[in-house]
């Protein structure tokens, strides 16, 4: 650098932070508009647009031969796209991959990669040409349909966008990350898009629900099953933001002897098959997929993944539901319809806005092509008028050409021709002076005049323009409808609660025994609950019940928390069992109030203060060792009673031996809380609670194991929260129902 450049007059002082912000903003805008976001009208980023334009200049039409990919990349890099050849080739490879593009824009010959994630061969080994879709995108580019701009070096011109005779943005989708924003657009079926577009032309005010009647959802090149609910898809397509759940497609293959295996035939979009199998094999080795015995890849040209179940007793649908939750056999495809609008600004659009932007562009292209044709017709008619003037005065024209020193000027002066017409007459060949040629010129003039009138009417009639655009879209739909069908199926995910470890448990009867000090065990078989069981010295029986190894147990402790245990994980019946505290995080000095088997139904839970609530038994189940707080307790209160809420009335008895009966409807069902007051006490606490059917009467256990039932209960019936009355003679002491 010379001293002159370092002189003070060449140095501009600026705030560093402001200068940095200004330059970073320029970089960000360049990334957004010239690299990462597609244009809503043709659905292409600049690199893709330049690739197609360069291939057109190389005459790589669908019906022509292939050329080396390196030739295409070299032209793009040298003329239009001053970036690395690797980035340009990567973009070109993706346009040729049938598992990445729903409708390929490049017809590749050679190794362009595969669904396993293997890379394409080097560009010197592969060849390419355009597809029919690319031809549709470029159709009309020479007819002033779009604007051109200077290339980066100013030596040539490149298109600002393409005429886009194909709804490429939504049909092929797009992915991109810019500065501070990103785009993610899944591919769709072109026939569905054409149907929606034609409906939108006919009814510009169409609701999104109507358009979704045509566009069923994304249509991925790798197929799969879309299981997104309709209401979620409505929100996603309305706002342009959301996502879709996509699952692998599978079937059950039955074998002799009752065995079966699952065959996966389609995997989610952008999931690499080799990586999917590798991860599943690792999970299988780490025993994170207990439902599977083996995984095999038997794929050839088509995908065929074989999943062998651990047991033939398993339900295939349950196995797949668990795999969808644990592996990439289910993927979340995001949608962020962030694109550059017609003014070049980033904008998040919904389905209707994106379709309308493409339709508006197609109408503009139609008008510009029509005007271009009108200009061509006007120039040709001008020349035809000059030709016809020659035929009217043929001998005189020939004489002027032969004898005049300046025949052009003489023709212009003698016959009123302009310079263009005069030059055209002078450039005529002698054989064009035949009689038949004159008739051909007159016929051509007539046809061009009619075409001119028709195009002039079209340019001035917007309604007719929309009809033409609709017919063009109809032609595209007809072309693709012959061979193109939806690949991604539509379905619904079953609403099932799955615990695969529980499914693999062998169902066996057990008798669960729990002692007063919290030692628990499971003895094989359904034993006599009134029989004698061994306990440690100083300990005794508290709870005994029949269950199966597949059942869950629900425990209520005095701290108001519910805990959950699996019967298959209980210690075996030999010995005295193990303390419950080792299996769940329950304080050692907290007594158990109730132990029961989880079933369908509700529970009534009561505290010593006389408060209580109703809770669904399944909702009370805890997912962690620390349990689930259901009954909120304050002061010295504790949970003291729990019973099934089967019946229509509640009986509550306190330590003061006061009995109260009221309707079950007066106790609200809650997920958690203090509850409502069931019975009031001046002294003492709640002792026991029971739900029963008033028609059947209230039963309680007498001494010696005898039961007594009282049906005349009018004396003890009242409103919830009353004090109650003394129970019938013979009621147990202390006051308990069991």
C-alpha positions in Angstrom: 0.0 0.0 0.0 1.5 3.4 -1.0 1.9 6.3 1.3 -0.7 8.3 -0.8 -3.4 5.8 0.1 -2.5 6.1 3.8 -2.8 9.9 3.8 -5.4 11.6 5.9 -7.7 12.5 3.0 -8.1 8.8 2.2 -9.1 7.9 5.8 -12.7 8.2 6.9 -13.3 8.2 10.6 -16.4 6.2 11.9 -17.7 4.8 15.0 -16.5 1.1 15.2 -19.8 -0.3 16.5 -21.9 1.6 13.8 -19.5 0.6 11.0 -19.6 -3.1 12.1 -23.4 -3.0 12.4 -23.7 -1.5 8.9 -21.4 -4.1 7.3 -23.0 -7.0 9.1 -26.5 -5.8 8.1 -25.3 -5.7 4.5 -23.9 -9.3 4.8 -27.2 -10.5 6.4 -29.3 -9.0 3.7 -27.1 -10.5 1.0 -27.4 -13.9 2.7 -31.2 -13.7 3.0 -31.9 -12.4 -0.5 -29.1 -13.8 -2.6 -28.4 -17.2 -1.1 -30.8 -18.8 1.4 -34.4 -17.9 0.8 -36.3 -19.0 -2.4 -38.5 -16.6 -4.4 -42.2 -17.3 -3.9 -42.8 -17.0 -7.6 -40.4 -19.7 -9.1 -39.5 -21.4 -5.8 -35.7 -21.2 -6.6 -32.7 -19.8 -4.9 -30.1 -18.0 -7.1 -27.8 -21.0 -7.4 -30.6 -23.2 -8.7 -31.8 -20.5 -11.1 -28.3 -20.0 -12.4 -27.8 -23.8 -12.8 -31.0 -24.1 -15.0 -30.2 -21.0 -17.0 -26.6 -22.3 -17.7 -28.0 -25.7 -18.7 -30.4 -24.0 -21.1 -27.5 -22.1 -22.7 -25.7 -25.4 -23.1 -28.8 -26.7 -24.9 -29.3 -29.5 -22.4 -33.0 -29.9 -23.1 -34.8 -33.0 -22.0 -34.8 -34.5 -25.6 -31.1 -33.7 -26.1 -27.9 -35.6 -25.0 -26.2 -35.4 -21.7 -23.1 -33.3 -20.9 -20.5 -33.7 -18.1 -21.6 -32.2 -14.9 -18.2 -30.5 -14.6 -19.0 -28.5 -17.8 -22.3 -27.3 -16.3 -20.6 -26.4 -12.9 -17.8 -24.6 -14.8 -20.2 -22.5 -16.8 -22.2 -21.6 -13.7 -19.2 -20.6 -11.7 -17.5 -18.7 -14.5 -20.5 -16.8 -15.8 -23.0 -16.4 -13.0 -22.1 -17.8 -9.5 -18.7 -16.8 -8.2 -18.6 -19.4 -5.4 -16.9 -22.7 -4.9 -17.5 -25.5 -7.4 -18.3 -28.0 -4.6 -21.2 -25.9 -3.4 -22.6 -25.5 -6.9 -22.2 -29.3 -7.6 -23.9 -30.2 -4.3 -26.9 -28.0 -5.3 -27.0 -29.6 -8.7 -26.8 -33.1 -7.2 -29.8 -32.5 -5.0 -31.8 -31.3 -8.0 -31.2 -34.7 -9.6 -31.9 -37.0 -6.5 -35.3 -38.7 -6.7 -35.3 -39.2 -3.0 -34.7 -35.6 -2.2 -36.8 -33.8 -5.0 -40.5 -34.7 -5.5 -40.1 -33.5 -9.1 -36.5 -33.5 -10.3 -35.2 -30.5 -12.2 -32.0 -32.3 -13.4 -31.9 -35.6 -15.2 -28.7 -37.2 -13.9 -26.7 -40.0 -15.4 -24.2 -41.7 -13.1 -23.9 -41.9 -9.4 -25.8 -39.1 -7.8 -25.9 -40.6 -4.3 -28.6 -42.7 -2.6 -31.0 -42.8 0.4 -28.3 -44.4 2.5 -26.5 -41.1 2.6 -23.6 -42.1 0.2 -22.2 -39.1 -1.6 -22.4 -38.6 -5.4 -19.5 -39.4 -7.7 -17.2 -36.5 -8.6 -18.6 -34.1 -11.2 -16.1 -35.3 -13.8 -17.8 -38.8 -13.8 -21.4 -37.7 -13.9 -23.5 -36.3 -16.7 -26.7 -34.2 -16.7 -29.5 -32.5 -18.6 -32.7 -30.8 -17.8 -36.0 -32.5 -17.0 -39.4 -31.6 -18.4 -40.2 -29.7 -15.1 -37.1 -27.5 -15.7 -38.3 -26.8 -19.2 -41.6 -25.7 -17.9 -39.8 -23.3 -15.4 -37.8 -21.8 -18.3 -40.6 -21.7 -20.9 -40.9 -18.2 -22.3 -37.7 -16.8 -21.0 -36.7 -15.6 -24.5 -40.1 -13.8 -24.9 -39.5 -10.9 -22.4 -41.5 -12.8 -19.8 -39.1 -11.8 -17.0 -36.4 -9.2 -16.2 -32.7 -9.7 -16.6 -29.8 -8.2 -14.7 -26.1 -7.9 -15.2 -23.9 -10.8 -14.0 -21.4 -10.2 -11.2 -18.7 -9.3 -13.7 -21.0 -7.2 -16.0 -20.1 -9.2 -19.1 -23.4 -10.9 -19.5 -27.0 -11.0 -18.2 -28.9 -13.5 -16.0 -32.6 -13.8 -15.2 -33.9 -12.2 -12.0 -36.4 -15.1 -11.8 -37.8 -17.7 -14.1 -41.3 -17.7 -15.9 -42.2 -20.7 -13.7 -44.8 -22.6 -15.6 -44.7 -25.1 -12.7 -45.7 -24.5 -9.0 -42.1 -25.3 -8.0 -42.0 -23.7 -4.5 -44.7 -25.9 -3.0 -44.2 -28.9 -5.3 -40.5 -29.4 -4.5 -40.3 -27.4 -1.3 -37.1 -25.7 0.0 -34.7 -25.7 2.9 -32.5 -22.8 3.9 -30.8 -21.0 6.9 -30.1 -17.3 6.6 -29.0 -14.8 9.2 -31.7 -14.6 11.9 -34.3 -16.5 9.8 -34.8 -19.8 8.1 -37.1 -21.5 5.6 -38.4 -25.1 5.6 -41.1 -26.0 3.0 -42.1 -29.7 2.5 -42.9 -30.9 -1.1 -46.5 -31.4 -2.3 -48.3 -33.1 -5.1 -48.5 -31.0 -8.2 -51.9 -32.2 -9.3 -53.4 -31.2 -6.0 -51.6 -27.8 -6.2 -53.0 -27.3 -9.7 -56.5 -28.1 -8.5 -56.2 -25.7 -5.7 -54.7 -23.0 -8.0 -57.6 -23.3 -10.5 -60.1 -23.1 -7.7 -58.4 -20.0 -6.4 -58.6 -18.4 -9.8 -62.3 -19.1 -10.0 -63.0 -18.1 -6.4 -60.3 -15.6 -5.2 -61.9 -15.4 -1.8 -61.7 -19.2 -1.2 -61.2 -20.2 2.5 -58.2 -22.2 3.6 -60.5 -25.1 4.4 -61.6 -25.3 0.8 -58.0 -25.2 -0.5 -57.1 -28.0 1.9 -59.9 -30.0 0.3 -57.5 -30.2 -2.7 -54.1 -30.0 -1.0 -54.3 -33.0 1.3 -50.9 -32.3 2.9 -47.2 -32.7 2.0 -46.3 -35.4 -0.5 -42.8 -36.7 0.0 -40.7 -38.4 -2.6 -39.9 -41.2 -0.1 -43.5 -41.8 0.7 -44.4 -42.6 4.3 -47.6 -42.0 6.2 -48.7 -38.6 7.3 -50.4 -38.7 10.7 -51.0 -35.1 11.5 -54.5 -34.2 12.7 -56.6 -32.1 10.4 -57.0 -29.2 12.8 -53.2 -28.9 13.2 -52.7 -28.9 9.4 -55.3 -26.1 9.1 -53.3 -24.0 11.6 -50.0 -24.8 9.8 -51.3 -23.9 6.3 -53.1 -20.8 7.5 -50.1 -19.3 9.3 -47.3 -20.8 7.2 -45.7 -22.2 10.4 -46.0 -25.5 12.0 -45.0 -29.1 11.4 -46.1 -32.6 10.3 -45.6 -36.0 11.8 -44.4 -38.5 9.2 -44.1 -42.2 9.8 -42.5 -45.1 8.0 -44.8 -47.4 6.0 -44.9 -51.0 7.2 -46.7 -54.3 6.8 -46.8 -57.6 8.6 -45.3 -60.7 7.0 -46.7 -63.9 8.4 -44.7 -67.1 8.7 -45.5 -70.7 9.1 -46.2 -71.8 12.7 -47.8 -68.5 13.8 -44.6 -66.4 13.7 -44.4 -63.0 12.0 -42.1 -60.1 11.2 -42.5 -56.5 10.4 -41.4 -55.2 7.0 -40.7 -51.5 6.6 -41.1 -50.4 3.0 -40.9 -46.6 3.2 -39.0 -44.4 5.6 -39.5 -40.7 6.5 -38.3 -38.0 4.3 -34.6 -37.0 4.7 -33.9 -39.9 7.1 -30.7 -41.7 6.0 -31.5 -45.5 5.9 -28.0 -46.6 6.9 -27.9 -44.1 9.8 -31.5 -45.2 10.9 -30.4 -48.9 11.0 -27.2 -48.1 12.8 -28.9 -46.2 15.5 -31.6 -48.9 16.0 -28.9 -51.5 16.2 -27.1 -49.5 18.9 -30.3 -49.2 20.8 -31.0 -52.9 20.5 -27.5 -53.7 21.8 -28.1 -51.3 24.7 -31.4 -53.1 25.4 -33.4 -49.9 24.7 -35.6 -51.8 22.2 -36.9 -54.7 24.3 -39.6 -55.5 21.8 -37.2 -56.5 19.1 -35.0 -59.5 18.7 -33.2 -58.5 15.4 -33.0 -55.9 12.7 -32.0 -56.7 9.1 -31.6 -54.6 6.0 -32.7 -56.6 2.9 -33.1 -53.6 0.7 -32.2 -53.7 -3.0 -33.7 -51.0 -5.3 -36.7 -50.8 -2.9 -36.5 -50.4 0.8 -37.0 -53.5 2.9 -36.1 -53.4 6.6 -37.0 -56.6 8.5 -37.9 -56.2 12.2 -38.1 -59.4 14.2 -40.2 -59.2 17.4 -39.0 -60.5 20.7 -42.2 -62.6 21.2 -44.9 -63.6 18.8 -47.4 -62.8 21.5 -46.8 -59.1 20.9 -49.2 -57.0 18.8 -47.5 -55.7 15.7 -49.3 -52.4 16.0 -48.1 -51.9 19.6 -44.5 -52.8 18.6 -44.6 -50.2 15.8 -46.1 -47.5 18.1 -43.3 -48.0 20.5 -40.7 -47.9 17.7 -42.3 -44.7 16.4 -41.7 -43.1 19.8 -38.2 -44.3 20.3 -36.6 -44.2 16.8 -36.5 -42.1 13.6 -39.2 -44.3 12.0 -41.3 -41.3 12.9 -40.0 -37.8 12.0 -41.2 -34.3 12.6 -41.1 -32.3 9.3 -41.2 -28.6 10.1 -42.9 -26.0 7.9 -41.8 -22.4 7.8 -43.0 -20.9 4.6 -40.5 -18.0 4.8 -39.9 -16.7 1.2 -39.0 -13.6 -0.8 -42.1 -11.9 -2.0 -42.5 -10.1 -5.3 -40.8 -7.0 -3.9 -37.8 -9.1 -2.7 -38.6 -8.9 1.0 -38.7 -11.9 3.4 -42.2 -12.9 4.3 -43.9 -15.8 6.0 -46.9 -16.8 3.9 -49.8 -19.3 4.2 -50.8 -21.7 1.6 -53.3 -19.3 0.0 -50.8 -16.4 -0.2 -48.1 -18.6 -1.7 -50.4 -19.9 -4.4 -51.8 -16.5 -5.1 -48.3 -15.0 -5.5 -47.4 -17.7 -8.1 -50.7 -17.1 -9.9 -50.1 -13.4 -10.0 -46.6 -14.0 -11.5 -48.1 -16.3 -14.1 -50.5 -13.6 -15.2 -47.7 -11.1 -15.5 -45.7 -13.5 -17.5 -48.7 -14.1 -19.8 -49.2 -10.3 -20.4 -45.5 -9.8 -21.0 -45.2 -12.7 -23.4 -48.4 -11.4 -25.2 -46.9 -7.9 -25.5 -43.6 -9.3 -26.7 -45.5 -11.2 -29.4 -47.5 -8.1 -30.3 -44.3 -6.2 -30.9 -43.0 -9.0 -33.1 -46.2 -9.0 -35.1 -46.1 -5.2 -35.5 -42.6 -5.4 -36.9 -43.5 -8.2 -39.3 -46.6 -6.5 -40.5 -44.6 -3.4 -41.2 -42.2 -5.4 -43.4 -45.1 -7.2 -45.1 -46.7 -3.9 -46.1 -43.4 -3.0 -47.8 -43.3 -6.4 -49.6 -46.8 -6.0 -50.9 -46.1 -2.5 -52.1 -43.3 -4.1 -54.2 -45.7 -6.6 -55.8 -48.2 -3.8 -56.7 -45.4 -1.8 -58.5 -43.0 -4.6 -59.3 -41.6 -3.3 -62.7 -41.1 0.2 -61.3 -39.4 -1.1 -58.2 -37.0 -3.3 -60.3 -36.2 -0.3 -62.5 -35.4 1.9 -59.5 -33.1 -0.8 -58.0 -31.3 -1.2 -61.3 -30.9 2.4 -62.3 -31.0 4.6 -59.2 -27.8 5.6 -57.5 -29.5 5.5 -54.1 -32.3 3.0 -54.5 -33.3 3.0 -50.8 -33.9 6.7 -50.7 -35.7 6.6 -54.1 -38.0 3.8 -52.8 -38.8 5.7 -49.7 -39.6 8.8 -51.6 -41.6 7.1 -54.4 -43.7 4.7 -52.4 -43.8 6.2 -48.9 -41.8 3.3 -47.4 -39.9 3.8 -44.1 -36.2 2.8 -43.7 -37.0 -0.6 -42.3 -39.4 -1.4 -45.2 -37.0 -0.1 -47.8 -34.1 -2.2 -46.4 -36.3 -5.3 -46.3 -37.3 -4.8 -50.0 -33.6 -4.4 -51.0 -32.7 -7.6 -49.1 -35.4 -9.6 -50.9 -34.2 -12.5 -53.1 -35.3 -12.6 -56.7 -37.1 -15.9 -56.3 -39.4 -14.2 -53.8 -41.0 -12.3 -56.6 -43.1 -15.2 -57.8 -46.9 -14.8 -58.0 -47.5 -17.5 -55.4 -45.2 -15.7 -52.9 -47.5 -12.6 -53.1 -50.4 -14.7 -52.1 -48.5 -16.3 -49.3 -47.6 -12.8 -48.0 -51.2 -11.7 -48.1 -52.3 -14.9 -46.2 -49.6 -14.3 -43.6 -50.7 -10.7 -43.2 -54.3 -11.8 -42.6 -53.3 -14.3 -40.0 -51.0 -11.9 -38.2 -53.7 -9.2 -38.2 -56.1 -11.6 -36.6 -53.6 -12.8 -34.0 -52.7 -9.1 -33.3 -56.4 -8.3 -32.6 -56.8 -11.4 -30.4 -53.6 -10.6 -28.4 -54.6 -6.9 -28.0 -57.9 -8.0 -26.6 -56.2 -10.4 -24.3 -53.8 -7.8 -22.9 -56.7 -5.5 -22.1 -59.0 -8.1 -20.5 -57.9 -9.3 -17.1 -60.7 -11.9 -16.7 -59.7 -13.5 -20.0 -56.0 -13.5 -18.8 -57.1 -15.5 -15.8 -58.9 -18.0 -18.0 -55.8 -18.5 -20.1 -53.7 -19.0 -16.9 -56.2 -21.5 -15.7 -56.0 -23.4 -19.0 -52.2 -23.4 -18.8 -52.4 -24.9 -15.3 -54.9 -27.4 -16.5 -52.5 -28.5 -19.2 -49.8 -29.0 -16.6 -52.1 -31.0 -14.4 -53.2 -33.2 -17.3 -49.5 -33.9 -18.2 -48.6 -35.0 -14.6 -51.8 -36.7 -13.8 -51.1 -39.5 -16.3 -48.1 -40.8 -14.4 -47.9 -39.0 -11.0 -49.9 -40.3 -8.0 -49.7 -39.3 -4.4 -46.8 -41.1 -2.6 -47.4 -40.2 1.0 -50.4 -41.9 2.5 -52.8 -40.1 4.9 -53.6 -41.7 8.2 -54.2 -41.2 11.9 -51.9 -42.3 14.8 -53.8 -44.6 17.1 -54.3 -43.2 20.6 -52.8 -45.9 22.7 -50.9 -45.8 26.0 -47.9 -48.1 25.5 -45.5 -49.6 28.0 -43.6 -52.2 25.9 -41.8 -53.6 29.0 -45.2 -54.3 30.5 -46.3 -56.0 27.3 -43.3 -58.3 27.4 -44.2 -59.5 31.0 -45.5 -63.0 31.3 -49.0 -62.8 32.8 -49.0 -64.9 36.0 -51.3 -64.8 39.1 -49.7 -63.5 42.3 -50.7 -62.7 45.9 -49.4 -59.4 47.2 -48.6 -59.3 50.9 -47.7 -56.0 52.7 -46.9 -55.8 56.4 -47.7 -53.1 58.9 -44.1 -51.9 58.8 -44.1 -51.7 55.0 -42.4 -54.9 53.9 -43.9 -56.2 50.6 -43.6 -59.4 48.6 -45.5 -61.2 45.8 -46.2 -64.9 46.2 -47.0 -67.1 43.2 -50.6 -68.0 42.6 -53.8 -66.7 44.2 -53.5 -67.9 47.8 -56.1 -67.7 50.5 -56.1 -64.2 51.8 -57.3 -65.3 55.2 -54.4 -67.8 55.5 -51.4 -67.3 57.8 -48.3 -65.6 56.4 -44.9 -65.2 58.0 -43.8 -61.8 59.2 -40.8 -60.5 61.1 -40.9 -60.4 64.9 -42.9 -57.3 66.0 -44.5 -57.0 62.5 -47.9 -58.1 61.2 -50.3 -58.2 58.2 -51.6 -54.9 56.8 -52.7 -55.5 53.2 -53.2 -58.7 51.1 -54.7 -58.9 47.6 -54.8 -61.0 44.4 -53.2 -59.6 41.3 -51.4 -60.5 38.1 -47.7 -59.8 37.2 -48.9 -57.4 34.5 -50.9 -55.2 37.1 -49.9 -52.0 38.7 -50.3 -51.2 42.4 -51.4 -47.9 43.8 -50.2 -46.9 47.3 -51.5 -44.0 49.4 -49.3 -42.8 52.2 -50.3 -40.5 55.1 -48.4 -37.7 53.5 -51.2 -37.5 50.8 -49.0 -38.8 48.0 -49.8 -41.7 45.7 -47.0 -44.1 44.7 -47.0 -46.7 41.9 -45.4 -50.2 41.8 -45.3 -52.9 39.1 -46.3 -56.3 40.3 -43.6 -58.0 38.2 -40.9 -56.0 40.1 -42.0 -57.0 43.5 -39.7 -59.3 45.5 -40.6 -63.0 45.4 -42.5 -64.7 48.1 -39.6 -66.3 49.8 -38.6 -64.7 53.1 -40.3 -61.5 54.3 -39.9 -59.4 51.1 -38.3 -56.0 51.0 -39.1 -52.6 52.5 -41.2 -50.5 50.2 -38.9 -47.5 50.9 -36.2 -49.2 48.7 -38.6 -49.2 45.7 -40.1 -45.7 46.0 -38.9 -42.5 47.6 -41.3 -42.5 50.5 -40.1 -41.3 53.9 -39.4 -44.2 56.2 -41.6 -43.0 59.1 -44.7 -42.5 56.8 -47.3 -45.2 57.3 -49.4 -46.6 54.3 -53.1 -45.8 54.3 -54.1 -48.0 51.4 -52.7 -50.5 48.9 -54.8 -51.5 45.9 -54.7 -52.8 42.3 -55.1 -50.2 39.6 -58.3 -50.6 37.7 -60.8 -48.4 35.8 -62.7 -46.2 38.2 -62.5 -43.4 40.8 -61.3 -43.1 44.4 -62.5 -41.1 47.3 -59.6 -39.8 49.4 -60.1 -38.2 52.8 -57.8 -36.4 55.3 -57.9 -36.5 59.1 -59.4 -32.9 59.1 -62.6 -34.2 57.4 -61.7 -32.9 54.0 -61.9 -35.1 50.9 -62.0 -35.3 47.1 -62.7 -37.7 44.3 -59.9 -38.6 41.8 -59.7 -40.9 38.8 -57.6 -43.9 39.7 -55.5 -43.7 36.5 -54.8 -40.0 37.1 -53.5 -40.8 40.5 -50.7 -43.1 39.1 -47.2 -41.7 39.6 -44.6 -41.8 36.8 -41.7 -41.3 39.1 -40.3 -42.9 42.3 -41.1 -39.7 44.3 -44.9 -40.3 43.8 -47.7 -37.8 43.0 -49.2 -35.4 45.5 -53.0 -35.6 45.4 -54.2 -34.5 48.8 -52.9 -31.2 50.0 -52.3 -31.3 53.8 -51.6 -28.4 56.2 -50.6 -28.3 59.8 -50.7 -31.8 61.4 -53.2 -33.2 59.0 -52.7 -36.6 57.4 -54.4 -38.8 54.8 -56.4 -41.5 56.7 -58.9 -43.1 54.3 -59.3 -44.2 50.7 -62.0 -46.2 49.1 -63.4 -46.9 45.6 -66.0 -44.4 44.6 -68.5 -47.0 43.4 -72.0 -46.0 44.4 -74.2 -42.9 44.8 -73.7 -42.0 48.5 -70.9 -41.4 50.9 -70.8 -42.6 54.6 -68.3 -40.8 56.9 -67.6 -41.6 60.5 -65.3 -39.7 62.9 -63.4 -40.7 66.0 -66.3 -39.2 67.9 -68.5 -42.0 66.5 -70.7 -39.6 64.6 -72.0 -41.0 61.3 -73.0 -38.9 58.3 -74.4 -40.0 54.9 -74.7 -37.7 51.9 -74.8 -37.9 48.1 -71.5 -38.6 46.2 -72.3 -35.8 43.8 -71.5 -33.3 46.5 -67.8 -34.2 46.4 -66.0 -32.8 43.4 -63.6 -34.7 41.2 -60.2 -33.1 41.3 -56.6 -33.8 40.1 -55.1 -32.3 43.3 -56.2 -30.2 46.2 -57.3 -29.9 49.8 -60.8 -31.1 48.8 -64.0 -30.1 50.4 -65.2 -30.6 54.0 -67.0 -34.0 54.3 -67.8 -33.9 58.1 -67.2 -31.4 60.8 -65.7 -32.2 64.3 -65.5 -30.3 67.6 -63.1 -33.0 68.9 -61.2 -35.7 67.2 -60.7 -36.5 63.5 -62.1 -38.4 60.6 -61.9 -42.1 61.2 -63.2 -43.8 58.0 -65.1 -43.2 54.8 -67.1 -45.5 52.4 -69.0 -45.1 49.1 -72.0 -47.3 48.7 -75.3 -47.6 46.9 -78.2 -46.3 49.0 -80.6 -48.9 47.5 -78.3 -51.7 48.7 -77.8 -50.3 52.2 -74.6 -49.5 54.2 -72.5 -52.5 55.4 -69.8 -52.7 58.0 -67.7 -55.5 59.6 -68.7 -56.7 63.0 -66.6 -58.7 65.4 -65.7 -62.2 64.4 -65.6 -61.3 60.7 -69.4 -61.0 60.4 -71.0 -58.3 58.2 -74.1 -56.3 59.0 -76.1 -54.2 56.5 -78.4 -51.4 57.4 -81.0 -50.2 54.8 -83.0 -47.7 56.9 -80.5 -44.8 56.9 -82.8 -41.8 56.8 -81.8 -40.8 60.3 -78.1 -40.3 59.3 -78.7 -38.7 55.9 -77.8 -35.0 55.6 -75.8 -32.4 53.7 -72.0 -32.6 53.3 -70.2 -30.9 56.1 -72.7 -31.7 58.8 -71.7 -33.2 62.2 -73.7 -36.4 61.9 -75.3 -38.6 64.5 -74.4 -41.6 66.6 -74.3 -44.9 64.5 -76.6 -47.8 65.0 -76.1 -50.1 68.0 -73.3 -52.6 67.5 -71.2 -50.3 65.3 -67.5 -51.2 65.7 -65.2 -49.6 68.2 -63.0 -47.8 67.1 -65.4 -46.6 64.4 -64.5 -48.3 61.1 -66.4 -49.8 58.2 -63.9 -52.6 57.7 
